[in-house]
Amino acid sequence: MHGKLDGTWTVDFPTARSGTTGLWWNGRKGGGHYVISGSTIMLTPKHGGNCKTKGKYRFTLSGNTLRFTTINDTCTERRDILTYGPWTTTG
């Protein structure tokens, strides 16, 4: 990502099915809510965040590599962040 979204991104999905997600960018916290069903995840933004709509993604986890593929998301920033490249999982 070259530009205003450059930096270190961390995302946290604390439970296997649904909950509140944490999203950190260079130490700033964002997030919202998520629901996982099979290999899809629906993301609902937090009130007052940059994204105003829900986003739906397919995800694959292979070893410690997590990838997101857009199913439907009108929030360009979230889509660019999640699909830019693979994420590395910890724990």
C-alpha positions as CSV (number, residue, x, y, z in Angstrom):
1,M,0.0,0.0,0.0
2,H,1.8,3.1,-0.9
3,G,0.3,6.2,0.6
4,K,-1.9,7.2,3.6
5,L,-2.5,3.6,4.6
6,D,1.2,2.6,4.9
7,G,2.3,1.3,8.2
8,T,2.0,-1.6,10.6
9,W,-1.5,-3.2,10.7
10,T,-2.7,-5.6,13.3
11,V,-6.1,-7.2,13.5
12,D,-7.6,-9.4,16.3
13,F,-10.5,-11.8,16.1
14,P,-10.6,-13.0,19.7
15,T,-13.2,-15.8,19.3
16,A,-13.9,-18.3,16.6
17,R,-17.4,-17.2,15.6
18,S,-18.3,-13.6,16.4
19,G,-17.3,-10.7,18.6
20,T,-15.6,-7.4,18.6
21,T,-12.5,-7.0,16.5
22,G,-9.6,-4.9,17.2
23,L,-7.8,-3.2,14.4
24,W,-4.6,-1.2,15.0
25,W,-2.7,0.9,12.6
26,N,0.6,2.4,13.8
27,G,-0.8,2.3,17.4
28,R,-4.2,3.8,16.6
29,K,-7.2,1.6,17.4
30,G,-10.2,1.0,15.2
31,G,-12.4,-2.1,14.8
32,G,-16.0,-3.1,14.9
33,H,-17.8,-6.4,15.0
34,Y,-17.5,-9.6,13.0
35,V,-19.4,-12.8,12.4
36,I,-17.6,-15.9,10.9
37,S,-19.6,-18.6,9.0
38,G,-17.5,-21.3,7.5
39,S,-14.9,-19.5,5.4
40,T,-16.6,-16.2,5.2
41,I,-16.5,-13.2,7.6
42,M,-18.9,-10.3,7.8
43,L,-17.4,-7.1,9.2
44,T,-19.6,-4.4,10.7
45,P,-17.7,-1.1,11.4
46,K,-17.7,0.6,14.7
47,H,-19.9,3.7,15.1
48,G,-17.9,6.8,14.0
49,G,-15.3,4.9,12.1
50,N,-14.1,5.5,8.5
51,C,-16.2,2.7,7.0
52,K,-20.0,3.2,7.1
53,T,-21.1,-0.1,5.5
54,K,-20.6,-3.8,6.2
55,G,-18.0,-5.8,4.3
56,K,-18.1,-9.5,3.4
57,Y,-15.0,-11.5,2.7
58,R,-13.9,-15.1,2.1
59,F,-10.8,-16.0,4.0
60,T,-8.2,-18.8,3.9
61,L,-5.8,-19.8,6.6
62,S,-2.8,-21.9,5.7
63,G,-0.3,-22.4,8.4
64,N,0.3,-19.0,9.8
65,T,-0.8,-17.2,6.6
66,L,-4.2,-15.5,6.4
67,R,-5.7,-14.1,3.2
68,F,-8.9,-12.2,2.5
69,T,-10.8,-12.1,-0.8
70,T,-13.5,-9.5,-1.2
71,I,-17.1,-10.9,-1.7
72,N,-18.8,-7.5,-1.2
73,D,-17.4,-4.3,0.3
74,T,-18.0,-0.7,-0.7
75,C,-15.4,0.6,1.9
76,T,-12.3,1.1,-0.2
77,E,-10.0,1.6,2.7
78,R,-11.0,-1.6,4.5
79,R,-10.9,-3.6,1.2
80,D,-7.4,-2.3,0.4
81,I,-6.1,-3.0,3.9
82,L,-7.5,-6.6,4.1
83,T,-6.7,-7.7,0.6
84,Y,-3.3,-6.0,0.0
85,G,-1.4,-9.1,0.8
86,P,-1.2,-12.0,3.2
87,W,-1.5,-11.5,7.0
88,T,0.7,-13.4,9.4
89,T,-1.0,-15.0,12.3
90,T,0.3,-15.3,15.8
91,G,-1.2,-17.7,18.3
